[in-house]
Amino acid sequence: MMEATTDDDMPGRIVLIIGGARSGKSRHAQRLAERASGPLTFIATAQAFDAEMTDRIARHRADRDERWRTVEAPVDLAAAIIRCDAPGAMLLVDCLTLWASNLLLGDEDIDRHVARLDDALAGAQGRIVLVTNEVGWGIVPDNALARRFRDVAGRINQSVAARAQAVDLIVAGLPLALKRP
């Protein structure tokens, strides 16, 4: 059984976990969140459009114990954060890059959604851990949609990193603290 944490054990009230695909981001974020003693809420942005994604979602759910409540928020992430937030709550948002995909493919007003996310984070009473992919280290994509996705994800990551008190980069399962209070 993991020990409950005090606020001093957390690197910040809002923590961004960033890294490449399959780097261990979600595992690190979950471990960090599970150190909290209060209610745990997993805010999922993934949508299961195919069998492979359905399997991924099932594996992630199986990794969480009975302390977790899952809320699906593929588009209106800010509303889900506001609805689930409370003093002592721990929210884990996984992940911002899937959310960016959902916004792009749904032809949503991305700037409005990012501003609403920033407002929700600024007003949060509990603690929030957000997971995202670093997509800007690879080659320049060869098509306009992929380039737009990379740009949108980069802007979202910058916005959340500016709001967060702590940012951890995960590489090969190892965390590197990029920002601390």
C-alpha positions in Angstrom: 0.0 0.0 0.0 1.4 3.4 -1.0 1.6 6.1 1.7 -0.7 9.1 1.5 1.0 12.3 0.6 0.9 15.8 1.9 1.0 18.8 -0.4 4.7 19.0 0.3 5.2 15.6 -1.4 3.8 16.8 -4.7 6.1 18.8 -7.0 3.2 21.2 -7.6 -0.6 21.6 -7.7 -0.5 21.2 -11.5 2.0 18.8 -13.0 2.6 18.2 -16.7 4.2 14.9 -17.7 5.7 15.1 -21.3 7.7 12.6 -23.4 7.7 10.5 -26.5 5.5 7.6 -27.4 5.8 4.6 -25.1 8.2 6.5 -22.8 6.5 5.7 -19.6 4.5 8.9 -19.2 1.2 7.4 -18.1 2.9 5.0 -15.7 4.8 7.9 -14.1 1.7 10.1 -13.9 -0.4 7.4 -12.3 2.3 6.6 -9.7 2.5 10.3 -8.9 -1.3 10.7 -8.6 -1.7 7.5 -6.5 0.5 9.0 -3.8 -2.5 11.3 -2.9 -4.9 10.3 -0.2 -8.0 11.8 -1.6 -10.4 10.8 -4.4 -8.7 9.8 -7.7 -10.3 10.7 -11.1 -8.9 9.6 -14.4 -10.1 12.0 -17.2 -9.7 10.1 -20.4 -9.5 11.9 -23.8 -9.1 8.8 -25.9 -11.8 7.5 -28.3 -11.9 3.9 -29.4 -12.3 4.1 -33.1 -10.6 0.8 -33.8 -9.7 -2.5 -32.1 -6.1 -1.5 -31.3 -7.3 1.6 -29.4 -10.0 -0.4 -27.6 -7.3 -2.7 -26.4 -5.1 0.2 -25.3 -7.9 1.7 -23.3 -8.7 -1.6 -21.7 -5.0 -2.1 -20.6 -4.9 1.4 -19.1 -8.2 0.7 -17.2 -6.8 -2.6 -15.9 -3.7 -0.7 -14.5 -6.0 1.4 -12.2 -7.4 0.0 -9.0 -10.8 0.5 -7.4 -9.8 4.0 -6.0 -10.1 5.4 -9.5 -13.2 6.9 -11.1 -13.0 7.3 -14.9 -14.6 10.3 -16.7 -14.5 10.5 -20.5 -13.8 13.9 -22.0 -12.7 13.6 -25.6 -13.6 17.2 -26.5 -14.8 19.3 -23.5 -11.8 18.8 -21.2 -12.2 22.0 -19.4 -15.8 21.2 -18.4 -14.7 17.8 -17.1 -11.9 19.3 -15.0 -14.3 21.8 -13.5 -17.0 19.2 -12.8 -14.5 16.8 -11.1 -12.4 19.3 -9.3 -12.7 19.8 -5.5 -10.5 20.5 -2.6 -8.4 17.4 -2.0 -9.2 15.8 -5.3 -6.5 14.4 -7.6 -7.2 14.5 -11.3 -5.2 12.7 -14.0 -5.7 13.8 -17.5 -4.4 11.4 -20.2 -3.7 12.7 -22.7 -3.5 16.2 -24.2 -2.3 15.1 -27.6 -5.3 12.8 -28.1 -7.4 15.7 -27.0 -5.7 17.9 -29.7 -6.5 15.2 -32.3 -10.1 15.2 -31.3 -10.3 18.9 -31.5 -8.7 19.0 -35.0 -10.7 16.2 -36.4 -13.9 17.7 -34.9 -13.1 21.0 -36.5 -13.4 22.6 -33.0 -12.3 26.2 -32.1 -8.9 25.1 -30.7 -8.0 28.5 -29.3 -11.3 28.7 -27.4 -10.8 25.2 -25.9 -7.2 25.9 -24.9 -8.2 29.2 -23.2 -11.0 27.3 -21.4 -8.5 24.7 -20.3 -6.2 27.4 -19.0 -9.0 28.9 -17.0 -10.0 25.6 -15.6 -6.5 24.9 -14.5 -6.1 28.4 -13.0 -9.2 27.9 -10.9 -8.6 24.4 -9.8 -8.9 23.6 -6.1 -7.5 20.1 -6.3 -4.3 18.7 -7.9 -4.0 17.9 -11.5 -1.5 15.7 -13.4 -1.7 16.0 -17.2 0.0 13.7 -19.7 1.1 14.8 -23.2 3.4 13.7 -26.0 6.4 15.7 -27.2 5.7 15.6 -31.0 8.1 18.3 -32.1 11.4 16.3 -32.0 10.8 14.3 -35.1 11.0 15.1 -38.8 8.7 17.7 -40.3 5.5 15.9 -41.3 4.9 15.6 -45.0 1.3 16.7 -45.0 -0.6 19.8 -43.9 -2.9 18.0 -41.3 0.1 16.3 -39.6 2.0 19.6 -39.5 -1.1 21.4 -38.1 -1.4 18.7 -35.4 2.2 19.1 -34.5 1.8 22.8 -34.2 -1.4 22.6 -32.2 0.1 20.0 -29.8 3.1 22.2 -29.3 1.0 25.3 -28.5 -1.1 23.3 -26.1 2.0 21.9 -24.4 3.5 25.4 -24.0 0.3 26.7 -22.6 -0.1 24.0 -20.0 3.6 24.0 -19.1 3.4 27.8 -18.4 0.5 27.2 -16.1 2.0 24.1 -14.3 4.1 24.4 -11.3 6.1 21.3 -12.3 7.0 19.6 -15.6 8.6 16.2 -15.9 10.1 14.9 -19.1 10.0 11.1 -19.4 12.6 9.3 -21.5 13.0 5.5 -21.4 10.8 5.4 -18.3 13.1 7.8 -16.4 11.8 11.2 -15.2 13.8 14.4 -15.6 12.4 17.4 -13.8 12.2 20.4 -16.2 10.4 22.8 -13.9 9.8 22.9 -10.2 8.2 25.5 -7.9 
